[in-house]
Amino acid sequence: MIKKFIQKLVLSFFLLYWFNKIGLNFNMLIPINIVTLAIVYFLDFPGLAMLIISLIVLF
């Protein structure tokens, strides 16, 4: 149970980190904090897509 939680948390962190490494070329950055990690943790790729779309629409 704890192992699965930590694995998914680390995967969420690396998804955000990966996007930020690529997004810097396009001047797009999603901060890595508790809220964004929780969104990506609970919603996986759709959560990351939601953050990207909201970043594009709002800024």
PyMOL Python script that loads the backbone (N, CA, C, O; Angstrom):
from pymol import cmd

cmd.read_pdbstr("""\
ATOM      1  N   MET A   1       0.820  -1.193   0.000  1.00  0.00           N
ATOM      2  CA  MET A   1       0.000   0.000   0.000  1.00  0.00           C
ATOM      3  C   MET A   1       0.865   1.259   0.000  1.00  0.00           C
ATOM      4  O   MET A   1       0.699   2.140  -0.844  1.00  0.00           O
ATOM      5  N   ILE A   2       1.777   1.331   0.944  1.00  0.00           N
ATOM      6  CA  ILE A   2       2.667   2.496   1.034  1.00  0.00           C
ATOM      7  C   ILE A   2       3.602   2.523  -0.174  1.00  0.00           C
ATOM      8  O   ILE A   2       3.906   3.590  -0.707  1.00  0.00           O
ATOM      9  N   LYS A   3       4.055   1.345  -0.602  1.00  0.00           N
ATOM     10  CA  LYS A   3       4.969   1.274  -1.742  1.00  0.00           C
ATOM     11  C   LYS A   3       4.286   1.797  -3.010  1.00  0.00           C
ATOM     12  O   LYS A   3       4.898   2.529  -3.789  1.00  0.00           O
ATOM     13  N   LYS A   4       3.031   1.426  -3.214  1.00  0.00           N
ATOM     14  CA  LYS A   4       2.289   1.886  -4.388  1.00  0.00           C
ATOM     15  C   LYS A   4       2.075   3.402  -4.329  1.00  0.00           C
ATOM     16  O   LYS A   4       2.176   4.085  -5.348  1.00  0.00           O
ATOM     17  N   PHE A   5       1.780   3.922  -3.141  1.00  0.00           N
ATOM     18  CA  PHE A   5       1.602   5.359  -2.948  1.00  0.00           C
ATOM     19  C   PHE A   5       2.873   6.117  -3.321  1.00  0.00           C
ATOM     20  O   PHE A   5       2.817   7.113  -4.042  1.00  0.00           O
ATOM     21  N   ILE A   6       3.996   5.651  -2.838  1.00  0.00           N
ATOM     22  CA  ILE A   6       5.268   6.322  -3.102  1.00  0.00           C
ATOM     23  C   ILE A   6       5.636   6.218  -4.582  1.00  0.00           C
ATOM     24  O   ILE A   6       6.135   7.180  -5.165  1.00  0.00           O
ATOM     25  N   GLN A   7       5.392   5.058  -5.188  1.00  0.00           N
ATOM     26  CA  GLN A   7       5.689   4.898  -6.614  1.00  0.00           C
ATOM     27  C   GLN A   7       4.873   5.871  -7.457  1.00  0.00           C
ATOM     28  O   GLN A   7       5.402   6.504  -8.371  1.00  0.00           O
ATOM     29  N   LYS A   8       3.594   5.987  -7.150  1.00  0.00           N
ATOM     30  CA  LYS A   8       2.739   6.885  -7.930  1.00  0.00           C
ATOM     31  C   LYS A   8       3.113   8.349  -7.682  1.00  0.00           C
ATOM     32  O   LYS A   8       3.049   9.167  -8.599  1.00  0.00           O
ATOM     33  N   LEU A   9       3.501   8.680  -6.451  1.00  0.00           N
ATOM     34  CA  LEU A   9       3.929  10.038  -6.139  1.00  0.00           C
ATOM     35  C   LEU A   9       5.202  10.395  -6.904  1.00  0.00           C
ATOM     36  O   LEU A   9       5.317  11.498  -7.438  1.00  0.00           O
ATOM     37  N   VAL A  10       6.146   9.475  -6.957  1.00  0.00           N
ATOM     38  CA  VAL A  10       7.392   9.709  -7.693  1.00  0.00           C
ATOM     39  C   VAL A  10       7.103   9.818  -9.188  1.00  0.00           C
ATOM     40  O   VAL A  10       7.694  10.658  -9.866  1.00  0.00           O
ATOM     41  N   LEU A  11       6.206   8.983  -9.713  1.00  0.00           N
ATOM     42  CA  LEU A  11       5.829   9.075 -11.123  1.00  0.00           C
ATOM     43  C   LEU A  11       5.190  10.426 -11.423  1.00  0.00           C
ATOM     44  O   LEU A  11       5.478  11.034 -12.453  1.00  0.00           O
ATOM     45  N   SER A  12       4.335  10.894 -10.540  1.00  0.00           N
ATOM     46  CA  SER A  12       3.703  12.207 -10.721  1.00  0.00           C
ATOM     47  C   SER A  12       4.747  13.312 -10.741  1.00  0.00           C
ATOM     48  O   SER A  12       4.673  14.227 -11.561  1.00  0.00           O
ATOM     49  N   PHE A  13       5.712  13.227  -9.847  1.00  0.00           N
ATOM     50  CA  PHE A  13       6.783  14.224  -9.808  1.00  0.00           C
ATOM     51  C   PHE A  13       7.558  14.234 -11.123  1.00  0.00           C
ATOM     52  O   PHE A  13       7.832  15.297 -11.679  1.00  0.00           O
ATOM     53  N   PHE A  14       7.911  13.044 -11.617  1.00  0.00           N
ATOM     54  CA  PHE A  14       8.694  12.982 -12.842  1.00  0.00           C
ATOM     55  C   PHE A  14       7.892  13.402 -14.069  1.00  0.00           C
ATOM     56  O   PHE A  14       8.463  13.936 -15.020  1.00  0.00           O
ATOM     57  N   LEU A  15       6.580  13.173 -14.067  1.00  0.00           N
ATOM     58  CA  LEU A  15       5.755  13.673 -15.162  1.00  0.00           C
ATOM     59  C   LEU A  15       5.790  15.195 -15.212  1.00  0.00           C
ATOM     60  O   LEU A  15       5.947  15.782 -16.283  1.00  0.00           O
ATOM     61  N   LEU A  16       5.646  15.833 -14.055  1.00  0.00           N
ATOM     62  CA  LEU A  16       5.715  17.297 -14.012  1.00  0.00           C
ATOM     63  C   LEU A  16       7.115  17.791 -14.370  1.00  0.00           C
ATOM     64  O   LEU A  16       7.263  18.777 -15.092  1.00  0.00           O
ATOM     65  N   TYR A  17       8.131  17.111 -13.870  1.00  0.00           N
ATOM     66  CA  TYR A  17       9.511  17.493 -14.164  1.00  0.00           C
ATOM     67  C   TYR A  17       9.796  17.361 -15.665  1.00  0.00           C
ATOM     68  O   TYR A  17      10.419  18.235 -16.268  1.00  0.00           O
ATOM     69  N   TRP A  18       9.327  16.249 -16.260  1.00  0.00           N
ATOM     70  CA  TRP A  18       9.511  16.016 -17.685  1.00  0.00           C
ATOM     71  C   TRP A  18       8.836  17.110 -18.503  1.00  0.00           C
ATOM     72  O   TRP A  18       9.419  17.640 -19.450  1.00  0.00           O
ATOM     73  N   PHE A  19       7.608  17.442 -18.133  1.00  0.00           N
ATOM     74  CA  PHE A  19       6.912  18.501 -18.863  1.00  0.00           C
ATOM     75  C   PHE A  19       7.652  19.821 -18.731  1.00  0.00           C
ATOM     76  O   PHE A  19       7.785  20.551 -19.714  1.00  0.00           O
ATOM     77  N   ASN A  20       8.136  20.144 -17.539  1.00  0.00           N
ATOM     78  CA  ASN A  20       8.836  21.418 -17.335  1.00  0.00           C
ATOM     79  C   ASN A  20      10.135  21.483 -18.139  1.00  0.00           C
ATOM     80  O   ASN A  20      10.497  22.550 -18.634  1.00  0.00           O
ATOM     81  N   LYS A  21      10.840  20.355 -18.275  1.00  0.00           N
ATOM     82  CA  LYS A  21      12.070  20.343 -19.077  1.00  0.00           C
ATOM     83  C   LYS A  21      11.756  20.639 -20.537  1.00  0.00           C
ATOM     84  O   LYS A  21      12.489  21.386 -21.185  1.00  0.00           O
ATOM     85  N   ILE A  22      10.681  20.066 -21.063  1.00  0.00           N
ATOM     86  CA  ILE A  22      10.292  20.304 -22.450  1.00  0.00           C
ATOM     87  C   ILE A  22       9.602  21.659 -22.581  1.00  0.00           C
ATOM     88  O   ILE A  22       9.825  22.380 -23.554  1.00  0.00           O
ATOM     89  N   GLY A  23       8.772  22.004 -21.610  1.00  0.00           N
ATOM     90  CA  GLY A  23       8.004  23.243 -21.669  1.00  0.00           C
ATOM     91  C   GLY A  23       8.842  24.498 -21.581  1.00  0.00           C
ATOM     92  O   GLY A  23       8.399  25.562 -22.012  1.00  0.00           O
ATOM     93  N   LEU A  24      10.047  24.403 -21.032  1.00  0.00           N
ATOM     94  CA  LEU A  24      10.915  25.584 -20.956  1.00  0.00           C
ATOM     95  C   LEU A  24      11.255  26.109 -22.345  1.00  0.00           C
ATOM     96  O   LEU A  24      11.453  27.310 -22.525  1.00  0.00           O
ATOM     97  N   ASN A  25      11.324  25.218 -23.324  1.00  0.00           N
ATOM     98  CA  ASN A  25      11.598  25.644 -24.697  1.00  0.00           C
ATOM     99  C   ASN A  25      10.469  26.506 -25.251  1.00  0.00           C
ATOM    100  O   ASN A  25      10.693  27.331 -26.136  1.00  0.00           O
ATOM    101  N   PHE A  26       9.266  26.319 -24.735  1.00  0.00           N
ATOM    102  CA  PHE A  26       8.095  27.064 -25.202  1.00  0.00           C
ATOM    103  C   PHE A  26       7.622  28.093 -24.181  1.00  0.00           C
ATOM    104  O   PHE A  26       6.527  28.643 -24.301  1.00  0.00           O
ATOM    105  N   ASN A  27       8.456  28.347 -23.177  1.00  0.00           N
ATOM    106  CA  ASN A  27       8.153  29.305 -22.115  1.00  0.00           C
ATOM    107  C   ASN A  27       6.886  28.912 -21.347  1.00  0.00           C
ATOM    108  O   ASN A  27       6.067  29.764 -21.001  1.00  0.00           O
ATOM    109  N   MET A  28       6.741  27.621 -21.089  1.00  0.00           N
ATOM    110  CA  MET A  28       5.614  27.102 -20.316  1.00  0.00           C
ATOM    111  C   MET A  28       6.178  26.357 -19.113  1.00  0.00           C
ATOM    112  O   MET A  28       7.025  25.477 -19.263  1.00  0.00           O
ATOM    113  N   LEU A  29       5.711  26.710 -17.931  1.00  0.00           N
ATOM    114  CA  LEU A  29       6.217  26.095 -16.716  1.00  0.00           C
ATOM    115  C   LEU A  29       5.064  25.847 -15.760  1.00  0.00           C
ATOM    116  O   LEU A  29       4.299  26.762 -15.452  1.00  0.00           O
ATOM    117  N   ILE A  30       4.937  24.614 -15.291  1.00  0.00           N
ATOM    118  CA  ILE A  30       3.959  24.273 -14.257  1.00  0.00           C
ATOM    119  C   ILE A  30       4.748  24.074 -12.968  1.00  0.00           C
ATOM    120  O   ILE A  30       5.604  23.192 -12.903  1.00  0.00           O
ATOM    121  N   PRO A  31       4.479  24.865 -11.958  1.00  0.00           N
ATOM    122  CA  PRO A  31       5.245  24.717 -10.713  1.00  0.00           C
ATOM    123  C   PRO A  31       4.995  23.355 -10.077  1.00  0.00           C
ATOM    124  O   PRO A  31       3.878  22.840 -10.097  1.00  0.00           O
ATOM    125  N   ILE A  32       6.045  22.789  -9.519  1.00  0.00           N
ATOM    126  CA  ILE A  32       5.918  21.515  -8.821  1.00  0.00           C
ATOM    127  C   ILE A  32       5.688  21.829  -7.350  1.00  0.00           C
ATOM    128  O   ILE A  32       6.609  22.216  -6.630  1.00  0.00           O
ATOM    129  N   ASN A  33       4.444  21.656  -6.917  1.00  0.00           N
ATOM    130  CA  ASN A  33       4.091  21.882  -5.515  1.00  0.00           C
ATOM    131  C   ASN A  33       3.038  20.852  -5.100  1.00  0.00           C
ATOM    132  O   ASN A  33       2.700  19.962  -5.881  1.00  0.00           O
ATOM    133  N   ILE A  34       2.533  20.969  -3.903  1.00  0.00           N
ATOM    134  CA  ILE A  34       1.587  19.980  -3.367  1.00  0.00           C
ATOM    135  C   ILE A  34       0.323  19.902  -4.218  1.00  0.00           C
ATOM    136  O   ILE A  34      -0.177  18.807  -4.474  1.00  0.00           O
ATOM    137  N   VAL A  35      -0.194  21.026  -4.653  1.00  0.00           N
ATOM    138  CA  VAL A  35      -1.456  21.045  -5.404  1.00  0.00           C
ATOM    139  C   VAL A  35      -1.287  20.376  -6.765  1.00  0.00           C
ATOM    140  O   VAL A  35      -2.091  19.525  -7.145  1.00  0.00           O
ATOM    141  N   THR A  36      -0.244  20.756  -7.497  1.00  0.00           N
ATOM    142  CA  THR A  36      -0.059  20.168  -8.824  1.00  0.00           C
ATOM    143  C   THR A  36       0.297  18.686  -8.725  1.00  0.00           C
ATOM    144  O   THR A  36      -0.136  17.885  -9.554  1.00  0.00           O
ATOM    145  N   LEU A  37       1.082  18.320  -7.714  1.00  0.00           N
ATOM    146  CA  LEU A  37       1.381  16.902  -7.511  1.00  0.00           C
ATOM    147  C   LEU A  37       0.116  16.119  -7.186  1.00  0.00           C
ATOM    148  O   LEU A  37      -0.056  14.999  -7.668  1.00  0.00           O
ATOM    149  N   ALA A  38      -0.767  16.689  -6.380  1.00  0.00           N
ATOM    150  CA  ALA A  38      -2.013  15.996  -6.031  1.00  0.00           C
ATOM    151  C   ALA A  38      -2.906  15.834  -7.261  1.00  0.00           C
ATOM    152  O   ALA A  38      -3.533  14.789  -7.436  1.00  0.00           O
ATOM    153  N   ILE A  39      -2.968  16.852  -8.107  1.00  0.00           N
ATOM    154  CA  ILE A  39      -3.791  16.761  -9.320  1.00  0.00           C
ATOM    155  C   ILE A  39      -3.262  15.660 -10.230  1.00  0.00           C
ATOM    156  O   ILE A  39      -4.037  14.838 -10.719  1.00  0.00           O
ATOM    157  N   VAL A  40      -1.965  15.634 -10.460  1.00  0.00           N
ATOM    158  CA  VAL A  40      -1.384  14.613 -11.332  1.00  0.00           C
ATOM    159  C   VAL A  40      -1.440  13.241 -10.652  1.00  0.00           C
ATOM    160  O   VAL A  40      -1.605  12.228 -11.332  1.00  0.00           O
ATOM    161  N   TYR A  41      -1.305  13.194  -9.327  1.00  0.00           N
ATOM    162  CA  TYR A  41      -1.357  11.926  -8.605  1.00  0.00           C
ATOM    163  C   TYR A  41      -2.735  11.277  -8.738  1.00  0.00           C
ATOM    164  O   TYR A  41      -2.833  10.083  -9.022  1.00  0.00           O
ATOM    165  N   PHE A  42      -3.790  12.049  -8.536  1.00  0.00           N
ATOM    166  CA  PHE A  42      -5.132  11.476  -8.545  1.00  0.00           C
ATOM    167  C   PHE A  42      -5.710  11.320  -9.951  1.00  0.00           C
ATOM    168  O   PHE A  42      -6.510  10.414 -10.186  1.00  0.00           O
ATOM    169  N   LEU A  43      -5.321  12.188 -10.892  1.00  0.00           N
ATOM    170  CA  LEU A  43      -5.924  12.158 -12.228  1.00  0.00           C
ATOM    171  C   LEU A  43      -4.976  11.638 -13.312  1.00  0.00           C
ATOM    172  O   LEU A  43      -5.398  11.480 -14.458  1.00  0.00           O
ATOM    173  N   ASP A  44      -3.740  11.375 -12.992  1.00  0.00           N
ATOM    174  CA  ASP A  44      -2.736  10.858 -13.925  1.00  0.00           C
ATOM    175  C   ASP A  44      -2.570  11.763 -15.153  1.00  0.00           C
ATOM    176  O   ASP A  44      -2.487  12.983 -15.019  1.00  0.00           O
ATOM    177  N   PHE A  45      -2.524  11.167 -16.338  1.00  0.00           N
ATOM    178  CA  PHE A  45      -2.293  11.945 -17.558  1.00  0.00           C
ATOM    179  C   PHE A  45      -3.412  12.943 -17.854  1.00  0.00           C
ATOM    180  O   PHE A  45      -3.116  14.047 -18.309  1.00  0.00           O
ATOM    181  N   PRO A  46      -4.686  12.608 -17.617  1.00  0.00           N
ATOM    182  CA  PRO A  46      -5.713  13.641 -17.821  1.00  0.00           C
ATOM    183  C   PRO A  46      -5.516  14.858 -16.908  1.00  0.00           C
ATOM    184  O   PRO A  46      -5.827  15.982 -17.300  1.00  0.00           O
ATOM    185  N   GLY A  47      -5.007  14.640 -15.706  1.00  0.00           N
ATOM    186  CA  GLY A  47      -4.714  15.754 -14.806  1.00  0.00           C
ATOM    187  C   GLY A  47      -3.589  16.622 -15.342  1.00  0.00           C
ATOM    188  O   GLY A  47      -3.645  17.849 -15.261  1.00  0.00           O
ATOM    189  N   LEU A  48      -2.565  15.976 -15.891  1.00  0.00           N
ATOM    190  CA  LEU A  48      -1.473  16.737 -16.495  1.00  0.00           C
ATOM    191  C   LEU A  48      -1.970  17.498 -17.709  1.00  0.00           C
ATOM    192  O   LEU A  48      -1.598  18.653 -17.919  1.00  0.00           O
ATOM    193  N   ALA A  49      -2.811  16.856 -18.512  1.00  0.00           N
ATOM    194  CA  ALA A  49      -3.379  17.530 -19.685  1.00  0.00           C
ATOM    195  C   ALA A  49      -4.228  18.725 -19.257  1.00  0.00           C
ATOM    196  O   ALA A  49      -4.195  19.773 -19.901  1.00  0.00           O
ATOM    197  N   MET A  50      -4.990  18.570 -18.170  1.00  0.00           N
ATOM    198  CA  MET A  50      -5.806  19.674 -17.664  1.00  0.00           C
ATOM    199  C   MET A  50      -4.926  20.841 -17.227  1.00  0.00           C
ATOM    200  O   MET A  50      -5.252  21.999 -17.491  1.00  0.00           O
ATOM    201  N   LEU A  51      -3.818  20.543 -16.562  1.00  0.00           N
ATOM    202  CA  LEU A  51      -2.909  21.611 -16.135  1.00  0.00           C
ATOM    203  C   LEU A  51      -2.289  22.310 -17.338  1.00  0.00           C
ATOM    204  O   LEU A  51      -2.143  23.533 -17.336  1.00  0.00           O
ATOM    205  N   ILE A  52      -1.922  21.547 -18.366  1.00  0.00           N
ATOM    206  CA  ILE A  52      -1.331  22.136 -19.573  1.00  0.00           C
ATOM    207  C   ILE A  52      -2.343  23.019 -20.289  1.00  0.00           C
ATOM    208  O   ILE A  52      -2.021  24.134 -20.698  1.00  0.00           O
ATOM    209  N   ILE A  53      -3.568  22.519 -20.441  1.00  0.00           N
ATOM    210  CA  ILE A  53      -4.602  23.297 -21.124  1.00  0.00           C
ATOM    211  C   ILE A  53      -4.940  24.556 -20.338  1.00  0.00           C
ATOM    212  O   ILE A  53      -5.110  25.622 -20.930  1.00  0.00           O
ATOM    213  N   SER A  54      -5.040  24.454 -19.017  1.00  0.00           N
ATOM    214  CA  SER A  54      -5.326  25.644 -18.226  1.00  0.00           C
ATOM    215  C   SER A  54      -4.172  26.634 -18.297  1.00  0.00           C
ATOM    216  O   SER A  54      -4.399  27.843 -18.250  1.00  0.00           O
ATOM    217  N   LEU A  55      -2.953  26.153 -18.406  1.00  0.00           N
ATOM    218  CA  LEU A  55      -1.795  27.037 -18.562  1.00  0.00           C
ATOM    219  C   LEU A  55      -1.876  27.784 -19.888  1.00  0.00           C
ATOM    220  O   LEU A  55      -1.600  28.982 -19.943  1.00  0.00           O
ATOM    221  N   ILE A  56      -2.247  27.095 -20.938  1.00  0.00           N
ATOM    222  CA  ILE A  56      -2.346  27.718 -22.265  1.00  0.00           C
ATOM    223  C   ILE A  56      -3.488  28.723 -22.305  1.00  0.00           C
ATOM    224  O   ILE A  56      -3.328  29.826 -22.827  1.00  0.00           O
ATOM    225  N   VAL A  57      -4.647  28.346 -21.753  1.00  0.00           N
ATOM    226  CA  VAL A  57      -5.826  29.204 -21.828  1.00  0.00           C
ATOM    227  C   VAL A  57      -5.682  30.440 -20.939  1.00  0.00           C
ATOM    228  O   VAL A  57      -6.035  31.544 -21.352  1.00  0.00           O
ATOM    229  N   LEU A  58      -5.171  30.262 -19.735  1.00  0.00           N
ATOM    230  CA  LEU A  58      -5.121  31.364 -18.778  1.00  0.00           C
ATOM    231  C   LEU A  58      -3.923  32.304 -19.002  1.00  0.00           C
ATOM    232  O   LEU A  58      -3.994  33.484 -18.660  1.00  0.00           O
ATOM    233  N   PHE A  59      -2.853  31.799 -19.559  1.00  0.00           N
ATOM    234  CA  PHE A  59      -1.681  32.644 -19.712  1.00  0.00           C
ATOM    235  C   PHE A  59      -1.332  32.690 -21.156  1.00  0.00           C
ATOM    236  O   PHE A  59      -0.366  33.351 -21.537  1.00  0.00           O
TER     237      PHE A  59
END
""", "prot")
cmd.dss("prot")
cmd.show_as("cartoon", "prot")
cmd.util.cbc("prot")
cmd.orient("prot")
